[in-house]
Each structure stands twice: as C-alpha cells, then as structure tokens.
Amino acid sequence: MTAPRDTVSRMTVHHLSLPVNRPRDHGSGTVAGAVEIVLLRLDTAGGLVGWGEASPWAVFTGTAEAAAAALDRYLRPLILGADPRNLAGVMAGADRTLVGHPEAKAAMETALLDLLGRMSGLPVYALLGGRCRETIPLSVSLADPDFAADLDLLARIRAEGVGIIKLKTGTKDHRFDLDRLERLRADHEDLDIRVDYNQGMAAHEALRRLRDVEAFRVSFIEQPVQGREREAMAALTAALNTPILADESVFDPEDAVRAVRDRVANLFSVKIMKSGGPRRGLAVAAIGAAAGIACYGGDMFESGIAHLAGSHMIAAAPNISLGCEFYQARWYLAQDVLAKPFPIDDGKVIVPETPGLGIEVDEAVVRAHALTSRDHCA
C-alpha cells in the first residue's frame, strides 16, 4: 500500500561532529575541538523534506548519543507514518513515550514544523501564531580563554554591526572577570554588555562579587549559581539592582511557573533545546509575560538549523524581547550545515519568510561530518 503523500515515510538520524574554530570556557565546562549534534531528516511520501536538530551538551541537557537513540529507537514509531498536520497529537505522544530528552523532542518538532510549512507554503513563524518582529538583535558571546583573541573577535563583529556581547564569567578568578569588564567598558562605552556565569559562582561568594560587576553597567547577570540553588537565585534577584536572568534554573513551562512563584529571577533565557521544542519555548515566554518577566533567546552549541528554529520561535513571541545569541553558525563553527549562510545583517538576525524553516541544508557537509547515520522507512 502506498503511504499518503503528506505522511512521513522515511527518517534519517545523523550524529555529527562539527569542528569549531576556538576553545570556549564556561562556568560549567570547556568546549574545544568540535561539538556533537544530531540532525533529523524527515521525508514524506510526496517528496517533501523537513529538518530538525538536537544540540545537547553533556553538562547541561544530555548527550548526543542519548538524543540519537531517543529518536532512532523510542520516538521512531511515532515519527514514521506521522501526519505533520497532527503536530500537537504527535508531540503529546512523544511526551507519553519518553521522559526528558528535550533536545530530541525539539529536533522532532522542528522537523515536523519544517514539513508542515513546506506543505502549506508558510514559514514556521506563521504556524506558531504569526510574526511580531522581522529582525532580532544579535548578541555574541566572548568566552575564549585568550582574551586577546576575544578582542579580535569583538573588533570583527562590531564592524558588522553587532552591538551586544555576553561575557562568559566565572571560569577563572574574580579579578580576571573584573579586568576584562574594565577593558570592555573603557573601550566600548556604548556596548550592551551582559555577563553569564553558567552556574560558575559559589552561592556564599556571589552577592559580594556581583556588586563589583554591577559597577560596569551590565544589562543582566545570567545564572550566577547552580540551577538547583533556587533560594540563592531568589536572594540575589532581591538584593541586586541589575536584573538576574535564569537559564539552568528554567528549562520548561513547569520550571517557569515555579520560578515565577519563587521570584527566582527577573528574566528568563528561552532555548528550544531546554524546553523540548519551539511551542514549549513559546509557553515559557508566555508564562514570563504574564508575570512581567522578559525573555532572551538563548542557544546551545548549534548549527544553522537550530538557529532557524529559534529565530522563528522568537519572531512569534512578543516577550522574547532581549535579542538572541544565534552567532555560532557564523563565528564559531568551522563550517555550518546550511547551503546558504545563516541570515545576519547589520548585527541582526533576519527571520526567513520562505516556507518551512526557510533555508536548505547542504547534505554533502552533513555526510562529511557524520559519525553515524541511520535510515528507516515506514
């Protein structure tokens, strides 16, 4: 029997290792050499193709091996034969089938949305409720252990119109952080500077040190202490004048409800890899909006596919108003997987208007960097 033209007739799971062009230090760990991601390709019987991405990090959401196994083994029965027009039902089935694994579910939902957009002739943002912005201000993170290399990067991105940076802090001693902030503020009076500790501070030291950081007029302080240290986050939020942004403390809508109740932070970082897909990311943003908590578009170590998914989500979310950090595909990966560069112009991400995610994948690049590829047919 021939499968209906609009249902998924084939899925391919690629586990990739993508080389990166510099090391990066974070409060929760160092990344160097390469990053591992999982790409999901879905084909319909009618010949359409949709793509999704899982971009885990072992110290944050999970491992690439786990994301690949989740898709290849546990979620495959839901994916093969699925009708993208039944997206909500398919994703509800994914939650009943598999606990956790938000990155795998994000890849699954993104690929189905990409297919649905191509089927309907609509960009993904239209499927998520419509567009409230055409461009998104871009933030680039500085995290090289060699600060001179970061200054070189800063000069390049400033020349391309970027006006927001996020300094990764808590990787060495407090003096290292203050010295870099002093240099950045002295050389770039107009620069929007944010700092991100990636949980790198001890709770008992945080308040005194963060008061030093406030002197440099940073826009927000991201996740200074461990995500599970919610009481410490709430105390810092109450004590400081600078907004505290929760990342590891808020993964999904359920976390967002608790964070609002406990006044854990002033701001939320929304990532589809944490929430489990663009629609649950929108739910996090909506919960924040109801409580007067603005949101920022975060990312993991992503290729342009995940960047595109995040861009469509932010385009449809009025409350994700603090910009995004989708710079990895241009300034961190040695080679992206998109056939055309991820769209950035004058320091802003341009939200694609073409059907689906909006940009094609270079499958030769995917094959060149694949550690494993598994293919299944309905």
Secondary structure, 3 states (H helix, E strand, C coil): CCCCCCCEEEEEEEEEEEEECCCEEECCEEECCEEEEEEEEEEECCCCEEEEEECCCCCCCCCHHHHHHHHHHHCHHHHCCCCHHHHHHHHHHHHHHCCCCHHHHHHHHHHHHHHHHHHHCCEHHHHCCCCCCCEEEEEEEECCCCHHHHHHHHHHHHHCCCCEEEEECCCCCHHHHHHHHHHHHHHCCCCEEEEECCCCCCHHHHHHHHHHHHCCCCCCEECCCCCCCHHHHHHHHHHCCCCEEECCCCCCHHHHHHHHHHCCCCEEEECHHHHCCHHHHHHHHHHHHHCCCEEEECCCCCCHHHHHHHHHHHHCCCCCCCCECCCHHHHCECCCCECCCCCEECCEEECCCCCECCCCECHHHHHHHEEEEEEEEC
